[in-house]
Amino acid sequence: MRLLALALPSACAAGPEHSLEVLASAYSSHELQTDEHPFLAAWGDSLEPGMRAIAVSRDLVALGLSHNTRVRIDGLPGEYLVLDKMAKRWRKRIDIYMGEDIGAAKSWGVRRVRIHWRAAPPYGP
């Protein structure tokens, strides 16, 4: 009896691509915009200026935008990692990390953007 091994493309490792229009604000590592630990994200990651990181509203976590999910944001270069969660009151919203640059965060303001991600496959058989 012969066994046939199939090679699956790496894109299958992380489910289908999803996209959604969300409201995007920006934040920086200052106590006035976060809390007394401005460089500590909700999942315990340390934020550093220059990182491409975002916080997501908790309803988006349920859609597969969980810790370390890679996200593309239309109009911005590269990919961003989900490293933080927003306060429970927000819905369909992301917050883009701007390091220590308060001016850049204020300049961004609040905009509607489309985001794209691939949800991690569920664990188990």
TORGUDREN-100191 format. One record per residue: y, z, x of N, C-alpha, C in turn; residue in three letters. Coordinates in pm, whole numbers, plus 50000, padded with zeros to 5 digits. Last residue first. Example, Ala and Ser with C-alpha at 12.3 -4.5 7.8 and 13.67 -1.06 7.14 Angstrom:
# residues 2
497755070851285498945071451367500035078751290SER 494315078051319495505078051230496705078051320ALA 
# end
This chain:
# residues 125
518625162549120517845150149105518425140649005PRO 521815174449259520515175849194519815162349179GLY 525285168749183524195174049267522895174549188TYR 526975138249100526515151749067525375155849159PRO 529085121549343527955121549250527525135849218PRO 532645123549334531415126349403530255126249303ALA 534675096849220534155110349202532855111949279ALA 537155079649372535725078949340535215093249334ARG 540435069749260539495078249333538085074949292TRP 543905063549224542545057949225541665067249308HIS 546875065749021546025070549129544625064649112ILE 550105055048951548675053148922547915057649045ARG 552925075048852552185066948948550765065048898VAL 556135085148766554825081048714554185072048818ARG 557825111548941557605097448908556245095648842ARG 560295132749048559105131948964558995117348919VAL 561355134749386561575138149246560285138549168GLY 561805126249646560715120249568560955122549419TRP 563865143249724564145129049713563065121849631SER 562505167449743563545165849641563845151049617LYS 560825161249960560245165449831561265163549719ALA 562685155850158561775145150115561165148549980ALA 563885181350179564675169650140563805158350089GLY 561855197350279562345199850144563115187750092ILE 559415193850480560595185850450561025187350304ASP 557075203650573558185213150561559485206350519GLU 554895184050381555065192350501556145202750478GLY 554615173450128555625167650216555875176150340MET 552085165649899552515174650005553455167450102TYR 552495159249558552265153249691552865162449797ILE 550805167549279551915172149361551625167349503ASP 549965153648958549665156349098550955160849167ILE 548745156548621549825157248719549285159448860ARG 547575163248368547715149448416548855148248518LYS 549345193948324548305184748278548625170748328ARG 550115228448405550295213948423549095206048376TRP 549445255548387550275249648280550395234448289ARG 548095264548616547325260948495548155253848389LYS 549395249948918549355260648818548695255548690ALA 547225228749120548505232749061548285244248962MET 545375230249422545405229649276546765234649228LYS 544585210649715545275221549647545195219449495ASP 543525188749832543345201349902543915213249826LEU 542545157149822542815168049728542485181049800VAL 544035135050054542925144050021543385154449920LEU 544995100850039545375114950037544145123149999TYR 545295070650227544595079350132545075093650147GLU 547835044850267546715053450304546095061050188GLY 551185044050127550135039350218549015049550235PRO 552135040949784552125048849907550985044049997LEU 551765024749564553105025549622553195033649749GLY 549225043949417549945031349419551365033449472ASP 547255063649610548385064549519549135051349529ILE 543885073249641544925063449674545995064349567ARG 542065101049753542855095049645543825084849704VAL 539075118649805540055109249861540725101749746ARG 538415152849759538315139349705539425130849767THR 538635179449843538365169149944538135155049887ASN 537935192849525538255195449666537765184349759HIS 538105167549267537845180849319538185181449467SER 538395149049040539365150549149539245164749205LEU 536785148148818536205144348946537165144949063GLY 537855158248592537635143748593537085138748728LEU 538345184548650537225181748559536905166748553ALA 540665181048794539465185748865538235182448780VAL 542505175648597542035164448680540805168348762LEU 543085200348495542365191148408541835179248487ASP 544615211848698543225216148682542425207348586ARG 546465189048898546385198048784544905200648755SER 546355189349258546075183049129546095193549019VAL 548035182349561547535192449468547335185149336ALA 547295163249855547875164949723547275177149656ILE 548065151250185547345160150094548065160349960ALA 548205141050482548285134150353547415142050256ARG 550095159850718548845157550644549145149550519MET 552615165650811552015152950850550715149850779GLY 552185200750845553075189450829552425176650882PRO 549175214050709549995211750828550915199950801GLU 547335239150537548155227050533548995226250660LEU 544095250650534545415252450595546135239150593SER 542165257550239542535248750350543905252550404ASP 541555271950010541465278750139541795270150260GLY 542055259649776540645260249815540475266549954TRP 544915261149769544095268549672542625269649709ALA 546315264350105546055257249979545045265149894ALA 548825277850297547455280150250547275273650113LEU 551435277750368550575268150437549105269650397PHE 552785298050227553105283950199552235273650269PRO 552315325150097551465318550197551635303350183HIS 553865333149886554105339750015553235334150129GLU 554155300249740554075314749728554285320749866ASP 556085274049680554665277549671554545292449641THR 558785271149697558055260749626556575264049609GLN 559665292949841560335290049714559595279649632LEU 558165291650077557835301749977558475299049842GLU 557215259150172558245269350168557925278850054HIS 556015231650229555525245050266556675254850282SER 556745211849934556735214350078556285228650104SER 555955186249690556235199949732556175201049883TYR 556535163949412556275166449554556615180949587ALA 554915148049132556045154949193555685157049340SER 553795124548908553705129249047555015135649090ALA 551795119648630553125123248674552985129248813LEU 549475091948622549815106148620551285107848654VAL 547015069648523548445071548542548755086248524GLU 543995063848698544685070948591546175071248624LEU 540695052648781542135052348800542795058648677SER 537655053048969538425056848850539895054948882HIS 534745036949089536165040249106536805043048970GLU 531505053449070532435042449045533885046849066PRO 529935073649340530225068849206531265057849193GLY 529385075049631530415082549560530735076149427ALA 527455058649724527345072849755528335081149675ALA 528105032649682527275039149579527185054149602CYS 529395025149912530205027349793529415034349683ALA 527405019250096528015032450101528865035349979SER 524585002349947525915002350007526535016150000PRO 521245010150030522295009949930523645009749999LEU 518314995450119519575000650173520634999250066ALA 515035003950037516234996650000517445003250062LEU 511784999850152512995007950156514184999150123ALA 508654998250019509834990350047511054999450043LEU 505415003650130506605009350068507795001050111LEU 502174991250061503414990450137504554996850058ARG 498835000050084500005000050000501245000050088MET 
# end
